[in-house]
Amino acid sequence: MTETVLSVLIRAAFAVAGAILTTYLVPYLKEKRLYAVIKKAVEAAEKLSQSARFDKKEYVLSVLRSRGVRMTPEVDAIVEGCVLELDLLLAGLRSPGPEERTGDNL
């Protein structure tokens, strides 16, 4: 009897832990990865625009679409935030954060 109750409790604990992981941790990790990809695409667009004239935002969006990212208002807001962050960094108004200093955020 106690083994059955213990077994049920252990299974329930694993089910709850799995639900928490899939609900919160997986989306968080995907979002962090998406931010890093968007940031690198924005940086690449800025660098490429120094040698050729083209629409930088369209370039970033095409990179994201090629990776299977759906364009949502949230994705657009992250793109705009990354552009602003890069503009401030280039203007010298903001110092790079720890992930920017190491360069290993992808």
C-alpha positions in Angstrom: 0.0 0.0 0.0 2.7 2.5 1.0 4.7 1.6 -2.1 1.7 2.3 -4.3 1.1 5.7 -2.6 4.8 6.5 -2.9 4.8 5.5 -6.5 1.8 7.7 -7.3 3.4 10.7 -5.4 6.7 10.3 -7.3 4.9 10.1 -10.7 2.8 13.2 -9.7 5.9 15.1 -8.8 7.6 14.3 -12.1 4.4 15.3 -14.0 4.3 18.6 -12.2 8.1 19.2 -12.8 7.6 18.4 -16.5 4.7 20.7 -16.8 6.7 23.5 -15.1 9.6 22.9 -17.4 7.6 22.9 -20.6 5.5 25.9 -19.5 8.2 28.2 -18.3 11.8 27.0 -19.0 11.5 26.0 -22.6 9.9 29.2 -23.8 12.4 31.2 -21.8 15.3 29.4 -23.5 13.7 29.8 -26.9 13.3 33.5 -26.3 16.9 34.0 -25.2 18.0 32.2 -28.3 15.7 34.3 -30.5 17.1 37.5 -29.0 20.6 36.4 -29.8 19.7 35.5 -33.4 17.9 38.9 -33.9 20.8 40.8 -32.3 23.4 39.1 -34.6 21.1 39.7 -37.7 20.9 43.4 -36.8 24.6 43.7 -36.4 25.2 41.9 -39.7 22.8 44.2 -41.5 24.6 47.3 -40.0 27.9 45.9 -41.2 26.7 44.9 -44.7 25.1 48.4 -45.1 28.5 50.0 -44.9 29.4 48.4 -48.3 26.0 48.3 -50.0 22.8 50.2 -49.9 19.8 48.1 -48.9 16.9 48.0 -46.5 18.4 46.8 -43.2 15.2 45.9 -41.5 14.0 43.9 -44.5 17.3 42.0 -44.4 16.8 41.2 -40.7 13.3 40.1 -41.3 14.4 37.9 -44.2 17.0 36.2 -42.0 14.4 35.5 -39.4 11.9 34.2 -41.9 14.6 31.9 -43.3 15.1 30.5 -39.8 11.3 29.8 -39.5 10.6 32.7 -37.1 7.0 33.9 -37.4 6.7 37.7 -37.5 4.7 38.8 -34.5 4.5 42.2 -32.7 6.8 40.8 -30.1 9.4 39.8 -32.6 9.2 43.2 -34.2 9.6 44.9 -30.8 12.7 42.8 -30.2 14.1 43.8 -33.6 13.5 47.5 -32.9 15.0 47.1 -29.4 18.2 45.5 -30.9 18.4 48.3 -33.4 18.1 51.0 -30.7 20.7 49.1 -28.6 23.2 49.0 -31.5 22.6 52.7 -32.3 23.3 53.6 -28.7 26.4 51.4 -28.6 27.7 52.9 -31.9 27.0 56.4 -30.6 29.0 55.6 -27.5 26.1 56.3 -25.2 26.0 52.8 -23.7 28.8 50.5 -22.8 28.6 46.8 -23.9 27.1 44.3 -21.5 29.0 41.2 -20.4 27.5 39.0 -23.2 28.7 41.6 -25.7 32.2 41.8 -24.3 32.7 38.0 -24.6 31.0 37.7 -28.0 29.7 34.2 -27.2 26.0 34.9 -26.9 25.0 32.7 -29.9 
